[in-house]
Amino acid sequence: MGALVGNYLIVLATRFGQGWNRFWYTPSDPYPLGVMRIALGLLLLYLHATYTFDLVAFFGPNGLIPTELVETMRSRVTFNPTYLSYLYAFQDPTALYVVHAIGAIILVLFTIGFKSRWTCVLALLVSLAYYHRAPFLTSGVEQMSCMMLFYMCFGPCGATLSVDRWLALRRAENDPIFARKLEQQSTSIGATISIRLIQVHLSIIYLVMGVAKLSGPAVVTGTGDWVNPWHAGHAVWLLAARPESPWFDLTWMAHSPYIFQGWTMAIMVFEIAFGVFIWNRLARPLLLLFAIPMWCSLALISGTAPFCVAMLIAGLAFFSRDMLTEFSPAEGRLETAPAASG
């Protein structure tokens, strides 16, 4: 009996280790990171540009958010890395615009993939500088963007669809040794680690969002009852009925309760299903496809379009070149049932 248990534990540890290594350390194509870099870079440039016209009004010496106010609102801790921001050192309006322009240049270089190993780290520092300087001006989109930027620092995000790649190919034309080396680097363990970290983090975010809706706080209704709006199917209506939230007038849904109730349930079910079934290869394409109308509809009713775009960009981590050919008959990967003999 002891030998049986010992052999089982050995097999369990061996197979778990093999699966762990295969999941995290199998070299993969960095193409998804290249696509994500471009999409995320454009989103970051948009967010960066939104500060431009109010830069001095927010962060200037007589601005709405002086350094003393931020320090007062922070907890009384002598040192906390989440408070670090180079913007604290610049109070003069001219200096603020100079560092703001330098930050924009860094984000452009990151987007086009020039010296991406360095510009990815610098882009993260630029994004965190604004997030730490005025956290009450930010929202979930900054958190999602910084999460993706941080994980992309571990992988070759500029190995494809980038200026770095174009320069490497030009060098390879005149350097056969470098050309062979470049060909051997078509896949990367760093790309796998970076993509996997984003995938795991994103699936947890989806699952937590869905579970939070199930266990969320109750609100009082017009009849005086306390109910969870997601349980009752009223959450979408509560978002759409706020005049400052939706892009369009959606109050007509008040006469069609089945629409917003079904819409509410669909959002909650999708978020939980994404967190669980995204790891299934057959379910993955459907979930990624349904994510597009789901987040577009949320942007429509909530007005939080940048956050919805950030969630769609994070979902690109689950795309790959293989997904385009995995179900292609030309690749011979589809299993067809044998024809019945007559």
N, C-alpha and C positions, 0 to 999 in steps of 0.2 A: 504493500500500500504506500509506504514511504517512497519507494522508487517511482511509483506511478505519479505521485504528487510532484516529486522532484523533476521528472521528465516533463510534466505539464508546465511547470514554472519556467523551465529552460526554453521550451518551445514558445511559450507566451512572451518571454523577454526577447527572444530572438526575432520573432515575427513583429513584435511591437517596434523594436529597434529598426528593422528593415523598412517597415512602413513609415516610421518617423523620418528616416534618412531619405526615403524616396519622396516624401511629401515636401521636405524643406531643402534638400540638397541635390535634387536631380537638375542638371543644367537645362534651362529653358530659353525660349526665344524672347528677347527684350522688346519685341515689337509693341506689346500692350503698354509698356512704360513710355515708349515714344509717343503713342497716341494720347495717353493720359497727360504727358508733359505739355503737349501743345494745347489741349483743352483746358488744363488747369492754369497754364500760363495766361491764356486769354481771360479767364475768369479773374485771376489775380490782378491783371492789368486794369480790368474794369473796376474792381474794388479799390485799387490804388488811386484810380482817377477820381473816384467819388470824393476823396478828401481834398482834391486840389483847390477848389474854389472856396472852401471853408477852412483851409489849413491854418491861417493866422487866427481866424475867429475861434477855432477850437483850441489850438496849442500855443498861440502867441502869448506874450507877457501879460496882456490884459484880456486874454481869451476866456471862453466859457469854461474851459477845463484846465485851470492852472495846475502846476505841479503840486502846490500845497493842498488843493482839493483832493487830488488823487491819493496823496499820502494820508490825508485824514480819513478817507473812505476805506483805505486798506486796513487790514488787521495790524496790530502793533507788533511787528516782527522785525528784528534788526536786519535780517537778510533773507530774501526769498527769491530764487531764480525766476519765478513767474512775474516779478516786478521789473525785471531788467528791460530797458529800452534805451536806445541811443537818442531818442527824441527828447529825453529829459535834459540832455546836455545842450540843446539848441533852443533858445528862446527868441533870438532876433528873427524878424520876419524873413530877411534875406537868407540867413543861414537855414531856416526851415525849408524854404523853396529849393535851395541848393541840394540839401540831403534828400528832399522829396524827389527831385529830378534824378539824382543818382540812384535812388531806389527804383524808379521807373525804368532806367537803363538796365539795371540788373535783372528786372523781371522780363524785359524784352530779350536779353541775352539768354535767359533761362528758357523762354518760350521757343526761340529758334534753335536752341541746343548748341550754343557756343560755349566751350569749356564747361560743359554741363556738370561735371563732377564738383566744380567750385561754385558755379552759379546756382545750383540747386540748394547748396548750404546757405549761400548769401540770400537767395530768395526767401528761404525760411526765416532768416534773421530779420529781413525787411518786413515780412508779414507779422512776425511776433512783436516787432517794435511798435506797430500801431495797435496790436491787440493788447499789449501790456500797458501802453500809455493811456489808453482810454477803453477799458474793457466794457463799459456800459454803452459804448457806441457800436459794439460788435454784436454778432448773433451766431447762430449755429454754422453759418457758412464759413466764418473764419476758423472755427474749430475743425470743421471737416477739411478745409484747405491745408491747415497746418499739419493735420494728421497725415494727409497724403504726401505733403512735402517732406515730412520727417522720414517716412518709410522709403520714399524715392531716393533719399540720400544714400541708402545702402545698395542701390542697384545702378546699373549703367543706363540711366534714363535718356542719355544722349547717343546711345549706340545705333539707333535707327531714327529716320525722319528728322535729321538734324544737320546743322552745319558741321559738327564734329564728324559725322559719317561721311559727308561730302568731301571734307578735307582728307579724311583717311583713304577714301577711294582714289582721290587724285594722287596721293602719295604712293598708293599701291601700284599705280600704272607705271611708275618708274623705279619701283623697289620690289623685286620679286620676293625677297625674304620677308619684307613687311606684308606683302600680299598673302603669303601662306599663313603668316601669323594672324592676319585679319580674318582669314577664312576659318581658322581654328577657333576664333572667338565669336562665331555666329550664335552660340548659346552660352549662357552664363549662369553660374550658381548664384551670383549676386542678384540677377534678375529674378530668379526663383524666390529668394528670401524676401526681396522687396515686394513682389506681387503677393506672396503668401501672407505677409504681415497685413497688407491692405485688405485682402480677402477675409482673413479671420476677424480683423477689427470691424469691417463693414457688416459681416454676418451677425456679430454680437450687437452692433448698433441697431440693426433691423429687429432682432429678437427682443432687445430691451425696449424699443419703441412700441412693439406690439404688446408685450406683457404690461408695460406701463399704462397702456390704454385700457387693458382689462382690469387693472387694479387702481385706476386713477381716482382722484377725489370726486365726490358728488357735488352737483350744483342744484340750486333751488329752481324749480319750474314755476310756471305761472299759477299752478294750482297749489303751490306751497310745499310740494313734495321734493325730497332730496333724491336725485338719481344720478348715476354715472352716465354722461351724455353718450359715451361710446357703447355702453350696454343698451341704452334705450334707442340708439340710432339717430340721435339729434346732433352729434358733433359737427357734421358737415353743415347743417343748417345754422348752428351757432357761429361758424366761421363765415359763411356766406352772408349772413344777416348783418354783420358788422359793416357799417358804411365805409370804414377806412381800409378794409381788408381786400375784398374781391376787385378784380380788374373790370368786371362788368356787373350790371345789376342782375342778381340772381334771386331776387325776392319772389319771383314767380314760382320757385320751388315750394313755397309755403302751401300752395294748393296741390302739390304732388308729393305727399309725404313718402310714398314708396321710393321715389327717386333718391332723396337724400338719406333715407334709412338704408337702402341698398348700397349707396355710395359709401356711407360710413362703415358698414360691415365689410365691404370689399377692401377698404384701406386697412382695416385691422387684420383681416385674414391674410392679406397679401404680405404685410410686414412680418407676421409670424412665420408664414410659409417660406418667405425668402430666407429668413435666418436659419431655417431647418433644412429645406430641400434644395438650396442653391448648390450643395455639394453633390447632388445627384446629377450625373451628366445628361440624362434624358430630360430632367425637369429644368435644368439650367437655362437652355435657350428660351423656354416659355416664360420663366420668371424675368429674365432680362428683357424680353419683349414687352411683358406686361408692365415693367417698371416705367416705360416711357409714358404711356397714357396716365399711369398712376401719379407720377410726379408732375406731369403737365397739368393734370386736374387739380392737384394740390396748390400749384402755383396760381392757378386761376381763382381759387376760392380764398386763399390765404394771403396772396400778394408777396410771398417770400420766394420769388423766382430764383435769386442767386443760390439760396440753400438747396432748392430743388435741382438746380443745375449741378451743384457740387455733389449731390447724391448720385446723379446719373453719371458723372465723371468717375466717381469711385467705383461704380458698377463696371466700368471698362476693365477693371482688373480681372474680371472673370471671362473676358473675351480673349481669344487667341487666334492665330492663323489656322490652327487645326479645326476650330469650330466651323470654318467655312468649307472644309473638306470632309469632316468626320461622317456626315450623313450623305455624302455624294456617292452615287452609284459608280462613278468613274474611278473612285478610289478603292472600290471593292470592299467597303466596310459595312455595307448593309447586309444583314442576314435575311435572306428570303426563305420562306417556308418551301419545302420540297413539293413539287407538283404531285397531286394525287394520281396514282396510276389507275387507269380505267380498266 
